[in-house]
Amino acid sequence: MRQFKKGSKKKGPVRAKKVSFDGIDFASGLEKRMYLALKEVNLFDKYEGEVFQLIESFNLPNVSIEKTASGKGEYKNRGSKKVLGIKYTPDFTGVDYILETKGRANESFPLRYKLFKRWLVENNDTRTLYKPQNQKDIEETIKLILDGRKK
């Protein structure tokens, strides 16, 4: 006989709890911790202060027979209109760093992150990119930024 674990029957992506602190609405507790760590050593510059246009909007003249993005609605022509571009907003930016705090990534994040890295190369943005995923990574990130500034 199979035994099943008791407990949560949650389905779908993990959702971080939104947190407000110092008048800033953070998307997760990890972002708040990153903010506190940056602030403690006077490295905090901007929270979601820069938006990068990864792919420009364009007009699709073709007929495109499909349902809505959620898979609901009628199966009909949803083409012959403007397709919105793709933007990326990192959590924290400074003169020499870009930080994306990410516990568990959603489905679209890896692709968007690759496009962002490509944007950095194509636009000669030489800031160091960090992606701390837990408290230990946050501490290491702060150390690396401070060590980089000493050089």
N, CA and C atoms as an extended XYZ file, in Angstrom:
453
Properties=species:S:1:pos:R:3:atomname:S:1:resname:S:1:resid:I:1 pbc="F F F"
N         0.827       -1.180        0.000 N   MET     1
C         0.000        0.000        0.000 CA  MET     1
C         0.878        1.253        0.000 C   MET     1
N         0.555        2.209       -0.857 N   ARG     2
C         1.314        3.463       -0.918 CA  ARG     2
C         0.904        4.390        0.200 C   ARG     2
N         1.884        5.038        0.764 N   GLN     3
C         1.592        6.045        1.775 CA  GLN     3
C         1.872        7.418        1.187 C   GLN     3
N         1.017        8.344        1.481 N   PHE     4
C         1.184        9.707        0.987 CA  PHE     4
C         1.555       10.618        2.136 C   PHE     4
N         2.377       11.598        1.822 N   LYS     5
C         2.750       12.588        2.828 CA  LYS     5
C         1.553       13.453        3.166 C   LYS     5
N         1.408       13.714        4.440 N   LYS     6
C         0.378       14.660        4.852 CA  LYS     6
C         0.971       16.052        4.741 C   LYS     6
N         0.109       17.005        4.588 N   GLY     7
C         0.618       18.375        4.553 CA  GLY     7
C         0.012       19.167        3.430 C   GLY     7
N         0.771       20.108        2.964 N   SER     8
C         0.306       21.070        1.970 CA  SER     8
C        -0.011       20.401        0.636 C   SER     8
N        -1.095       20.827        0.043 N   LYS     9
C        -1.461       20.334       -1.281 CA  LYS     9
C        -1.379       21.474       -2.282 C   LYS     9
N        -0.446       22.375       -2.044 N   LYS    10
C        -0.283       23.535       -2.914 CA  LYS    10
C         0.144       23.091       -4.296 C   LYS    10
N        -0.391       23.761       -5.280 N   LYS    11
C         0.017       23.509       -6.653 CA  LYS    11
C         0.423       24.829       -7.273 C   LYS    11
N         1.277       24.765       -8.271 N   GLY    12
C         1.692       25.977       -8.954 CA  GLY    12
C         2.966       26.550       -8.364 C   GLY    12
N         3.347       27.726       -8.833 N   PRO    13
C         4.622       28.319       -8.415 CA  PRO    13
C         4.591       28.776       -6.963 C   PRO    13
N         5.769       28.820       -6.357 N   VAL    14
C         5.909       29.341       -5.002 CA  VAL    14
C         5.777       30.862       -5.078 C   VAL    14
N         5.004       31.416       -4.200 N   ARG    15
C         4.800       32.865       -4.206 CA  ARG    15
C         5.451       33.461       -2.964 C   ARG    15
N         6.341       34.423       -3.180 N   ALA    16
C         6.989       35.104       -2.074 CA  ALA    16
C         6.000       36.074       -1.433 C   ALA    16
N         6.173       36.297       -0.139 N   LYS    17
C         5.311       37.244        0.564 CA  LYS    17
C         5.851       38.654        0.366 C   LYS    17
N         4.979       39.544       -0.045 N   LYS    18
C         5.363       40.936       -0.228 CA  LYS    18
C         5.589       41.573        1.138 C   LYS    18
N         6.600       42.457        1.222 N   VAL    19
C         6.984       43.071        2.485 CA  VAL    19
C         7.191       44.568        2.269 C   VAL    19
N         6.646       45.383        3.170 N   SER    20
C         6.875       46.826        3.118 CA  SER    20
C         7.820       47.216        4.243 C   SER    20
N         8.798       48.072        3.912 N   PHE    21
C         9.776       48.517        4.906 CA  PHE    21
C        10.390       49.816        4.413 C   PHE    21
N        10.567       50.788        5.284 N   ASP    22
C        11.152       52.100        4.930 CA  ASP    22
C        10.420       52.743        3.754 C   ASP    22
N         9.134       52.502        3.641 N   GLY    23
C         8.358       53.090        2.547 CA  GLY    23
C         8.549       52.418        1.196 C   GLY    23
N         9.231       51.272        1.188 N   ILE    24
C         9.468       50.533       -0.051 CA  ILE    24
C         8.672       49.241        0.001 C   ILE    24
N         7.976       48.911       -1.079 N   ASP    25
C         7.239       47.655       -1.170 CA  ASP    25
C         8.112       46.625       -1.879 C   ASP    25
N         8.677       45.710       -1.103 N   PHE    26
C         9.535       44.671       -1.651 CA  PHE    26
C         8.687       43.475       -2.069 C   PHE    26
N         9.136       42.758       -3.087 N   ALA    27
C         8.415       41.595       -3.591 CA  ALA    27
C         8.646       40.358       -2.720 C   ALA    27
N         9.660       40.415       -1.832 N   SER    28
C         9.947       39.257       -0.974 CA  SER    28
C        10.769       39.684        0.237 C   SER    28
N        10.820       38.790        1.220 N   GLY    29
C        11.654       39.034        2.389 CA  GLY    29
C        13.129       39.043        2.026 C   GLY    29
N        13.507       38.264        1.018 N   LEU    30
C        14.903       38.228        0.573 CA  LEU    30
C        15.329       39.593        0.036 C   LEU    30
N        14.438       40.258       -0.705 N   GLU    31
C        14.745       41.606       -1.207 CA  GLU    31
C        14.926       42.570       -0.044 C   GLU    31
N        14.094       42.460        0.976 N   LYS    32
C        14.227       43.330        2.155 CA  LYS    32
C        15.577       43.094        2.833 C   LYS    32
N        15.967       41.831        2.972 N   ARG    33
C        17.272       41.523        3.583 CA  ARG    33
C        18.420       42.110        2.773 C   ARG    33
N        18.310       42.021        1.445 N   MET    34
C        19.351       42.591        0.580 CA  MET    34
C        19.425       44.100        0.784 C   MET    34
N        18.266       44.742        0.832 N   TYR    35
C        18.192       46.191        1.060 CA  TYR    35
C        18.874       46.559        2.377 C   TYR    35
N        18.548       45.839        3.458 N   LEU    36
C        19.138       46.136        4.764 CA  LEU    36
C        20.654       45.961        4.746 C   LEU    36
N        21.122       44.920        4.066 N   ALA    37
C        22.565       44.671        3.976 CA  ALA    37
C        23.260       45.772        3.187 C   ALA    37
N        22.668       46.198        2.073 N   LEU    38
C        23.249       47.286        1.273 CA  LEU    38
C        23.265       48.594        2.064 C   LEU    38
N        22.166       48.858        2.746 N   LYS    39
C        22.032       50.105        3.511 CA  LYS    39
C        23.036       50.162        4.662 C   LYS    39
N        23.247       49.026        5.299 N   GLU    40
C        24.147       48.946        6.454 CA  GLU    40
C        25.576       49.384        6.112 C   GLU    40
N        26.011       49.111        4.885 N   VAL    41
C        27.378       49.457        4.480 CA  VAL    41
C        27.394       50.604        3.455 C   VAL    41
N        26.307       51.363        3.405 N   ASN    42
C        26.183       52.535        2.514 CA  ASN    42
C        26.392       52.204        1.038 C   ASN    42
N        25.855       51.073        0.605 N   LEU    43
C        25.941       50.697       -0.811 CA  LEU    43
C        24.601       50.863       -1.521 C   LEU    43
N        23.518       51.089       -0.764 N   PHE    44
C        22.201       51.173       -1.388 CA  PHE    44
C        22.116       52.387       -2.300 C   PHE    44
N        21.672       52.150       -3.522 N   ASP    45
C        21.475       53.236       -4.483 CA  ASP    45
C        20.014       53.287       -4.908 C   ASP    45
N        19.555       52.255       -5.653 N   LYS    46
C        18.181       52.263       -6.158 CA  LYS    46
C        17.548       50.890       -6.036 C   LYS    46
N        16.254       50.880       -5.668 N   TYR    47
C        15.462       49.659       -5.696 CA  TYR    47
C        14.539       49.757       -6.902 C   TYR    47
N        14.652       48.812       -7.793 N   GLU    48
C        13.880       48.782       -9.041 CA  GLU    48
C        13.896       50.150       -9.725 C   GLU    48
N        15.071       50.762       -9.727 N   GLY    49
C        15.222       52.116      -10.256 CA  GLY    49
C        15.575       52.197      -11.728 C   GLY    49
N        15.901       51.086      -12.348 N   GLU    50
C        16.234       51.083      -13.771 CA  GLU    50
C        15.423       50.005      -14.482 C   GLU    50
N        14.899       50.365      -15.638 N   VAL    51
C        14.158       49.423      -16.469 CA  VAL    51
C        14.906       49.296      -17.792 C   VAL    51
N        15.155       48.062      -18.206 N   PHE    52
C        15.907       47.800      -19.424 CA  PHE    52
C        14.963       47.230      -20.480 C   PHE    52
N        14.954       47.846      -21.655 N   GLN    53
C        14.113       47.385      -22.768 CA  GLN    53
C        14.900       46.324      -23.518 C   GLN    53
N        14.549       45.063      -23.329 N   LEU    54
C        15.283       43.953      -23.923 CA  LEU    54
C        14.893       43.717      -25.377 C   LEU    54
N        13.601       43.792      -25.650 N   ILE    55
C        13.087       43.630      -27.010 CA  ILE    55
C        12.040       44.713      -27.225 C   ILE    55
N        12.166       45.439      -28.314 N   GLU    56
C        11.225       46.511      -28.617 CA  GLU    56
C         9.860       45.948      -29.019 C   GLU    56
N         8.821       46.739      -28.808 N   SER    57
C         7.486       46.386      -29.287 CA  SER    57
C         7.504       46.368      -30.818 C   SER    57
N         6.579       45.629      -31.408 N   PHE    58
C         6.506       45.578      -32.871 CA  PHE    58
C         5.066       45.296      -33.292 C   PHE    58
N         4.785       45.584      -34.542 N   ASN    59
C         3.468       45.303      -35.099 CA  ASN    59
C         3.510       43.978      -35.839 C   ASN    59
N         2.544       43.111      -35.544 N   LEU    60
C         2.417       41.823      -36.214 CA  LEU    60
C         1.303       41.952      -37.249 C   LEU    60
N         1.656       42.005      -38.532 N   PRO    61
C         0.621       42.151      -39.553 CA  PRO    61
C        -0.089       40.829      -39.863 C   PRO    61
N         0.511       39.720      -39.463 N   ASN    62
C        -0.021       38.393      -39.768 CA  ASN    62
C        -1.314       38.094      -39.018 C   ASN    62
N        -2.081       37.163      -39.556 N   VAL    63
C        -3.182       36.562      -38.817 CA  VAL    63
C        -2.541       35.564      -37.859 C   VAL    63
N        -3.016       35.527      -36.633 N   SER    64
C        -2.495       34.589      -35.640 CA  SER    64
C        -3.685       34.007      -34.887 C   SER    64
N        -4.025       32.766      -35.200 N   ILE    65
C        -5.191       32.120      -34.605 CA  ILE    65
C        -4.766       31.452      -33.299 C   ILE    65
N        -5.319       31.937      -32.194 N   GLU    66
C        -4.920       31.435      -30.878 CA  GLU    66
C        -5.934       31.831      -29.819 C   GLU    66
N        -5.801       31.218      -28.640 N   LYS    67
C        -6.572       31.632      -27.478 CA  LYS    67
C        -5.764       32.713      -26.771 C   LYS    67
N        -6.256       33.228      -25.671 N   THR    68
C        -5.482       34.215      -24.917 CA  THR    68
C        -4.267       33.523      -24.312 C   THR    68
N        -3.333       34.299      -23.768 N   ALA    69
C        -2.115       33.740      -23.196 CA  ALA    69
C        -2.407       32.742      -22.076 C   ALA    69
N        -3.520       32.913      -21.378 N   SER    70
C        -3.877       31.995      -20.293 CA  SER    70
C        -4.485       30.695      -20.813 C   SER    70
N        -4.732       30.635      -22.131 N   GLY    71
C        -5.336       29.442      -22.714 CA  GLY    71
C        -6.848       29.468      -22.672 C   GLY    71
N        -7.394       30.588      -22.237 N   LYS    72
C        -8.844       30.716      -22.142 CA  LYS    72
C        -9.372       31.539      -23.307 C   LYS    72
N       -10.663       31.604      -23.413 N   GLY    73
C       -11.288       32.421      -24.447 CA  GLY    73
C       -11.431       31.682      -25.759 C   GLY    73
N       -11.916       32.429      -26.731 N   GLU    74
C       -12.156       31.853      -28.055 CA  GLU    74
C       -10.853       31.634      -28.813 C   GLU    74
N       -10.869       30.635      -29.682 N   TYR    75
C        -9.763       30.348      -30.586 CA  TYR    75
C       -10.029       31.200      -31.823 C   TYR    75
N        -9.362       32.355      -31.910 N   LYS    76
C        -9.655       33.299      -32.984 CA  LYS    76
C        -8.415       34.095      -33.359 C   LYS    76
N        -8.560       34.979      -34.343 N   ASN    77
C        -7.449       35.812      -34.783 CA  ASN    77
C        -7.076       36.805      -33.691 C   ASN    77
N        -5.865       36.679      -33.184 N   ARG    78
C        -5.351       37.617      -32.191 CA  ARG    78
C        -4.095       38.302      -32.729 C   ARG    78
N        -3.947       38.242      -34.037 N   GLY    79
C        -2.822       38.905      -34.692 CA  GLY    79
C        -3.234       40.267      -35.197 C   GLY    79
N        -2.502       40.760      -36.168 N   SER    80
C        -2.781       42.054      -36.788 CA  SER    80
C        -2.847       43.171      -35.755 C   SER    80
N        -1.894       43.154      -34.811 N   LYS    81
C        -1.863       44.206      -33.793 CA  LYS    81
C        -0.456       44.344      -33.217 C   LYS    81
N        -0.302       45.295      -32.324 N   LYS    82
C         0.989       45.557      -31.690 CA  LYS    82
C         1.286       44.472      -30.650 C   LYS    82
N         2.523       43.969      -30.674 N   VAL    83
C         2.994       43.014      -29.691 CA  VAL    83
C         3.934       43.781      -28.754 C   VAL    83
N         3.631       43.738      -27.471 N   LEU    84
C         4.438       44.480      -26.504 CA  LEU    84
C         5.848       43.918      -26.400 C   LEU    84
N         6.798       44.793      -26.126 N   GLY    85
C         8.187       44.395      -25.976 CA  GLY    85
C         8.418       43.676      -24.657 C   GLY    85
N         9.660       43.336      -24.416 N   ILE    86
C        10.035       42.673      -23.168 CA  ILE    86
C        10.978       43.587      -22.406 C   ILE    86
N        10.617       43.867      -21.156 N   LYS    87
C        11.431       44.715      -20.282 CA  LYS    87
C        11.968       43.877      -19.130 C   LYS    87
N        13.016       44.385      -18.506 N   TYR    88
C        13.592       43.723      -17.337 CA  TYR    88
C        13.921       44.784      -16.308 C   TYR    88
N        13.484       44.572      -15.073 N   THR    89
C        13.760       45.503      -13.983 CA  THR    89
C        14.477       44.741      -12.874 C   THR    89
N        15.799       44.910      -12.746 N   PRO    90
C        16.503       44.238      -11.656 CA  PRO    90
C        16.110       44.850      -10.314 C   PRO    90
N        16.317       44.094       -9.249 N   ASP    91
C        15.919       44.559       -7.924 CA  ASP    91
C        16.716       45.773       -7.446 C   ASP    91
N        18.028       45.718       -7.577 N   PHE    92
C        18.883       46.801       -7.091 CA  PHE    92
C        19.930       47.145       -8.135 C   PHE    92
N        20.195       48.429       -8.295 N   THR    93
C        21.254       48.872       -9.207 CA  THR    93
C        22.088       49.941       -8.519 C   THR    93
N        23.361       49.957       -8.860 N   GLY    94
C        24.296       50.955       -8.358 CA  GLY    94
C        25.279       51.294       -9.456 C   GLY    94
N        26.244       52.122       -9.144 N   VAL    95
C        27.200       52.551      -10.173 CA  VAL    95
C        28.049       51.397      -10.692 C   VAL    95
N        28.290       50.380       -9.848 N   ASP    96
C        29.166       49.282      -10.249 CA  ASP    96
C        28.531       47.897      -10.078 C   ASP    96
N        27.241       47.855       -9.782 N   TYR    97
C        26.596       46.560       -9.592 CA  TYR    97
C        25.143       46.567      -10.062 C   TYR    97
N        24.671       45.367      -10.380 N   ILE    98
C        23.255       45.103      -10.646 CA  ILE    98
C        22.938       43.833       -9.873 C   ILE    98
N        21.888       43.898       -9.044 N   LEU    99
C        21.525       42.778       -8.184 CA  LEU    99
C        20.130       42.282       -8.486 C   LEU    99
N        19.998       40.983       -8.623 N   GLU   100
C        18.692       40.341       -8.766 CA  GLU   100
C        18.586       39.297       -7.678 C   GLU   100
N        17.833       39.593       -6.623 N   THR   101
C        17.636       38.605       -5.565 CA  THR   101
C        16.551       37.647       -6.046 C   THR   101
N        16.861       36.377       -6.019 N   LYS   102
C        15.917       35.413       -6.581 CA  LYS   102
C        15.965       34.132       -5.771 C   LYS   102
N        14.922       33.881       -4.989 N   GLY   103
C        14.824       32.619       -4.259 CA  GLY   103
C        14.551       31.503       -5.242 C   GLY   103
N        13.288       31.354       -5.608 N   ARG   104
C        12.916       30.358       -6.622 CA  ARG   104
C        12.392       31.102       -7.840 C   ARG   104
N        12.991       30.831       -8.963 N   ALA   105
C        12.635       31.530      -10.195 CA  ALA   105
C        11.338       30.984      -10.779 C   ALA   105
N        10.561       31.873      -11.398 N   ASN   106
C         9.371       31.410      -12.113 CA  ASN   106
C         9.780       30.888      -13.486 C   ASN   106
N         8.800       30.457      -14.249 N   GLU   107
C         9.069       29.832      -15.539 CA  GLU   107
C         9.764       30.760      -16.541 C   GLU   107
N         9.395       32.029      -16.557 N   SER   108
C         9.913       32.944      -17.574 CA  SER   108
C        11.256       33.573      -17.200 C   SER   108
N        11.639       33.495      -15.922 N   PHE   109
C        12.846       34.196      -15.485 CA  PHE   109
C        14.122       33.790      -16.224 C   PHE   109
N        14.437       32.498      -16.390 N   PRO   110
C        15.709       32.152      -17.045 CA  PRO   110
C        15.874       32.779      -18.436 C   PRO   110
N        14.823       32.792      -19.223 N   LEU   111
C        14.909       33.382      -20.561 CA  LEU   111
C        15.109       34.898      -20.479 C   LEU   111
N        14.342       35.545      -19.627 N   ARG   112
C        14.454       36.999      -19.475 CA  ARG   112
C        15.855       37.380      -18.965 C   ARG   112
N        16.397       36.567      -18.056 N   TYR   113
C        17.727       36.831      -17.495 CA  TYR   113
C        18.809       36.689      -18.568 C   TYR   113
N        18.679       35.681      -19.439 N   LYS   114
C        19.627       35.535      -20.549 CA  LYS   114
C        19.550       36.735      -21.491 C   LYS   114
N        18.332       37.164      -21.794 N   LEU   115
C        18.169       38.341      -22.657 CA  LEU   115
C        18.790       39.571      -22.016 C   LEU   115
N        18.654       39.682      -20.701 N   PHE   116
C        19.249       40.815      -19.993 CA  PHE   116
C        20.771       40.768      -20.075 C   PHE   116
N        21.355       39.600      -19.890 N   LYS   117
C        22.816       39.470      -20.011 CA  LYS   117
C        23.272       39.868      -21.412 C   LYS   117
N        22.508       39.473      -22.412 N   ARG   118
C        22.834       39.860      -23.790 CA  ARG   118
C        22.757       41.376      -23.949 C   ARG   118
N        21.725       41.990      -23.348 N   TRP   119
C        21.582       43.448      -23.408 CA  TRP   119
C        22.817       44.121      -22.809 C   TRP   119
N        23.309       43.601      -21.671 N   LEU   120
C        24.491       44.178      -21.021 CA  LEU   120
C        25.691       44.171      -21.970 C   LEU   120
N        25.886       43.040      -22.662 N   VAL   121
C        27.006       42.913      -23.602 CA  VAL   121
C        26.849       43.900      -24.760 C   VAL   121
N        25.666       43.897      -25.368 N   GLU   122
C        25.432       44.744      -26.543 CA  GLU   122
C        25.490       46.236      -26.227 C   GLU   122
N        25.255       46.600      -24.984 N   ASN   123
C        25.253       48.007      -24.596 CA  ASN   123
C        26.475       48.393      -23.771 C   ASN   123
N        27.488       47.521      -23.758 N   ASN   124
C        28.751       47.773      -23.063 CA  ASN   124
C        28.564       48.216      -21.616 C   ASN   124
N        27.586       47.622      -20.944 N   ASP   125
C        27.368       47.902      -19.524 CA  ASP   125
C        28.288       46.975      -18.748 C   ASP   125
N        29.275       47.531      -18.073 N   THR   126
C        30.309       46.726      -17.426 CA  THR   126
C        30.061       46.482      -15.940 C   THR   126
N        28.903       46.883      -15.445 N   ARG   127
C        28.607       46.635      -14.034 CA  ARG   127
C        28.606       45.130      -13.759 C   ARG   127
N        28.986       44.771      -12.547 N   THR   128
C        28.990       43.366      -12.150 CA  THR   128
C        27.566       42.951      -11.807 C   THR   128
N        27.194       41.775      -12.289 N   LEU   129
C        25.857       41.231      -12.080 CA  LEU   129
C        25.917       40.183      -10.972 C   LEU   129
N        25.037       40.320       -9.986 N   TYR   130
C        24.962       39.380       -8.869 CA  TYR   130
C        23.541       38.832       -8.779 C   TYR   130
N        23.436       37.560       -8.370 N   LYS   131
C        22.108       36.963       -8.181 CA  LYS   131
C        22.093       36.150       -6.883 C   LYS   131
N        22.053       36.858       -5.736 N   PRO   132
C        22.002       36.140       -4.457 CA  PRO   132
C        20.655       35.434       -4.280 C   PRO   132
N        20.709       34.205       -3.742 N   GLN   133
C        19.498       33.414       -3.594 CA  GLN   133
C        19.156       33.082       -2.148 C   GLN   133
N        20.036       33.472       -1.217 N   ASN   134
C        19.764       33.230        0.204 CA  ASN   134
C        20.604       34.190        1.044 C   ASN   134
N        20.455       34.123        2.367 N   GLN   135
C        21.147       35.042        3.271 CA  GLN   135
C        22.674       34.934        3.129 C   GLN   135
N        23.177       33.726        2.997 N   LYS   136
C        24.629       33.533        2.846 CA  LYS   136
C        25.122       34.233        1.568 C   LYS   136
N        24.372       34.091        0.482 N   ASP   137
C        24.742       34.756       -0.774 CA  ASP   137
C        24.720       36.271       -0.633 C   ASP   137
N        23.768       36.787        0.141 N   ILE   138
C        23.690       38.243        0.366 CA  ILE   138
C        24.962       38.723        1.033 C   ILE   138
N        25.389       38.031        2.077 N   GLU   139
C        26.619       38.407        2.789 CA  GLU   139
C        27.824       38.369        1.851 C   GLU   139
N        27.926       37.327        1.037 N   GLU   140
C        29.034       37.198        0.088 CA  GLU   140
C        28.984       38.310       -0.959 C   GLU   140
N        27.788       38.665       -1.419 N   THR   141
C        27.627       39.738       -2.405 CA  THR   141
C        28.140       41.060       -1.860 C   THR   141
N        27.767       41.384       -0.630 N   ILE   142
C        28.228       42.627       -0.001 CA  ILE   142
C        29.753       42.641        0.072 C   ILE   142
N        30.319       41.517        0.487 N   LYS   143
C        31.786       41.414        0.584 CA  LYS   143
C        32.433       41.619       -0.788 C   LYS   143
N        31.882       40.999       -1.818 N   LEU   144
C        32.462       41.120       -3.160 CA  LEU   144
C        32.370       42.550       -3.696 C   LEU   144
N        31.257       43.213       -3.457 N   ILE   145
C        31.118       44.611       -3.914 CA  ILE   145
C        32.129       45.491       -3.193 C   ILE   145
N        32.225       45.338       -1.858 N   LEU   146
C        33.188       46.161       -1.103 CA  LEU   146
C        34.631       45.879       -1.517 C   LEU   146
N        34.967       44.603       -1.719 N   ASP   147
C        36.326       44.254       -2.152 CA  ASP   147
C        36.608       44.841       -3.533 C   ASP   147
N        35.619       44.809       -4.424 N   GLY   148
C        35.793       45.381       -5.769 CA  GLY   148
C        36.024       46.883       -5.720 C   GLY   148
N        35.417       47.549       -4.781 N   ARG   149
C        35.586       49.009       -4.676 CA  ARG   149
C        36.932       49.383       -4.068 C   ARG   149
N        37.533       48.481       -3.315 N   LYS   150
C        38.852       48.759       -2.728 CA  LYS   150
C        39.941       48.742       -3.775 C   LYS   150
N        39.706       47.996       -4.869 N   LYS   151
C        40.740       47.844       -5.915 CA  LYS   151
C        40.814       49.040       -6.806 C   LYS   151
